[in-house]
Amino acid sequence: MKKFLFLWVVCTAIASCGLKTSNEASAQVQKEETVKDHVEVLYFHGKQRCATCMAIESNTKAAIEESFAEQIKKGDVVFKVIDISKKENEKIAEKYEVTWSSLFVVKYKNGQETSENMTEFAFGNARKSPDVFKAGIVKAVNEKLK
């Protein structure tokens, strides 16, 4: 009887700890892993920015908004500006190994993520050749949307 009582207490304690059944746990994992297919354009910057850094942000935003208005509304294209000097952005900066202004185009498709680092292209064109820069961003996003 003592053995039965002990097992009952242990089982009750485990159940009350909020452990999920395998179906609940599986559903939660599946929900967490399911990310809608989309493309993100991520512009990272620090506290202080030069004229080129500001041109990267403004020209990226303009290119995305002008060329992908419908996709933005549907959530198929997302533009994010991320200040890497803020504590809440440390993890994403680490993920992309960002330590200064950077530009990435990221594709999420069928649970897989692929990214293109466009930082060098951005610094070479955003300020001096904004039309070339915008066309390059639009091309990169279009390729990732395929």
C-alpha positions as CSV (number, residue, x, y, z in Angstrom):
1,M,0.0,0.0,0.0
2,K,2.9,2.4,0.8
3,K,4.4,1.7,-2.6
4,F,1.1,2.5,-4.3
5,L,0.7,5.7,-2.3
6,F,4.2,6.7,-3.2
7,L,3.7,6.1,-6.9
8,W,0.4,8.0,-6.8
9,V,2.1,11.0,-5.1
10,V,4.9,11.0,-7.7
11,C,2.6,10.7,-10.6
12,T,0.3,13.5,-9.3
13,A,3.4,15.7,-8.7
14,I,4.7,15.2,-12.2
15,A,1.2,15.8,-13.7
16,S,0.8,19.1,-11.7
17,C,4.2,20.4,-13.0
18,G,2.6,21.1,-16.3
19,L,4.2,18.3,-18.3
20,K,2.4,18.0,-21.6
21,T,1.3,14.8,-23.3
22,S,3.3,13.7,-26.3
23,N,0.5,15.1,-28.6
24,E,0.6,18.5,-26.9
25,A,4.4,18.6,-26.9
26,S,4.5,17.6,-30.6
27,A,1.9,20.2,-31.5
28,Q,3.9,22.9,-29.7
29,V,7.1,21.9,-31.4
30,Q,5.4,21.9,-34.8
31,K,3.9,25.3,-34.1
32,E,7.3,26.7,-33.1
33,E,9.0,25.3,-36.2
34,T,6.3,26.4,-38.6
35,V,7.4,29.8,-40.0
36,K,5.4,31.2,-42.9
37,D,7.4,31.3,-46.1
38,H,8.6,34.8,-46.7
39,V,11.6,37.0,-47.4
40,E,13.2,39.4,-44.8
41,V,15.5,42.3,-45.6
42,L,17.5,43.0,-42.5
43,Y,19.4,46.2,-42.1
44,F,21.7,46.2,-39.1
45,H,23.3,49.4,-37.7
46,G,25.0,50.7,-34.6
47,K,24.4,53.8,-32.5
48,Q,26.4,56.1,-34.7
49,R,26.0,56.0,-38.5
50,C,27.8,57.6,-41.4
51,A,26.1,59.1,-44.5
52,T,26.5,55.7,-46.4
53,C,24.9,53.8,-43.5
54,M,21.9,56.2,-43.6
55,A,21.7,55.9,-47.4
56,I,21.6,52.1,-47.1
57,E,18.6,52.3,-44.8
58,S,16.7,54.9,-46.7
59,N,17.4,53.4,-50.2
60,T,16.6,49.9,-49.0
61,K,13.3,51.1,-47.5
62,A,12.4,53.0,-50.6
63,A,13.2,50.0,-52.9
64,I,11.2,47.6,-50.8
65,E,8.2,49.8,-50.4
66,E,8.1,50.8,-54.1
67,S,8.6,47.3,-55.5
68,F,6.9,45.0,-53.0
69,A,3.8,46.9,-51.6
70,E,1.5,43.9,-52.1
71,Q,4.0,41.4,-50.7
72,I,4.5,43.6,-47.7
73,K,0.7,43.7,-47.0
74,K,0.6,39.9,-47.2
75,G,3.7,39.4,-45.0
76,D,5.6,37.8,-47.9
77,V,8.3,40.6,-47.7
78,V,9.4,42.2,-44.4
79,F,11.9,45.0,-43.9
80,K,13.5,45.2,-40.5
81,V,15.9,47.9,-39.2
82,I,17.9,46.5,-36.3
83,D,20.0,48.6,-33.9
84,I,22.8,46.2,-32.8
85,S,23.7,48.5,-29.9
86,K,20.4,47.5,-28.1
87,K,20.5,44.5,-25.8
88,E,17.3,43.0,-27.2
89,N,19.0,42.7,-30.6
90,E,22.1,40.8,-29.4
91,K,20.9,37.4,-30.4
92,I,20.0,38.3,-34.0
93,A,23.3,40.2,-34.4
94,E,25.2,37.1,-33.1
95,K,23.2,34.8,-35.5
96,Y,24.3,36.8,-38.5
97,E,27.7,37.6,-37.0
98,V,27.1,41.3,-37.3
99,T,29.4,43.8,-35.6
100,W,28.7,46.9,-37.6
101,S,26.3,48.1,-40.4
102,S,25.2,45.2,-42.5
103,L,22.5,44.2,-45.0
104,F,21.1,40.7,-45.4
105,V,18.3,39.3,-47.5
106,V,16.9,36.2,-45.9
107,K,14.6,33.6,-47.3
108,Y,12.4,31.3,-45.2
109,K,11.0,28.4,-47.3
110,N,9.6,25.1,-46.0
111,G,11.2,25.6,-42.6
112,Q,14.6,26.3,-44.1
113,E,16.5,29.6,-43.9
114,T,19.0,30.9,-46.5
115,S,20.6,34.3,-46.4
116,E,22.6,36.5,-48.7
117,N,25.0,39.0,-47.2
118,M,24.7,42.2,-49.3
119,T,26.8,44.4,-47.1
120,E,29.7,44.9,-49.5
121,F,27.3,45.7,-52.4
122,A,25.4,48.1,-50.1
123,F,28.5,50.1,-49.1
124,G,29.7,50.2,-52.7
125,N,26.4,51.5,-54.2
126,A,23.9,52.9,-51.7
127,R,25.2,56.4,-51.7
128,K,27.1,56.8,-54.9
129,S,24.8,54.8,-57.2
130,P,21.4,54.6,-55.5
131,D,19.6,53.4,-58.7
132,V,22.1,50.5,-59.0
133,F,21.7,49.7,-55.3
134,K,17.9,49.7,-55.5
135,A,17.9,47.5,-58.5
136,G,20.2,45.1,-56.8
137,I,18.0,44.9,-53.7
138,V,14.9,44.3,-55.8
139,K,16.7,41.6,-57.8
140,A,17.8,39.8,-54.6
141,V,14.4,39.9,-53.1
142,N,12.7,38.7,-56.3
143,E,15.2,35.8,-56.5
144,K,14.4,34.8,-52.9
145,L,10.7,35.0,-53.5
146,K,10.9,32.3,-56.2
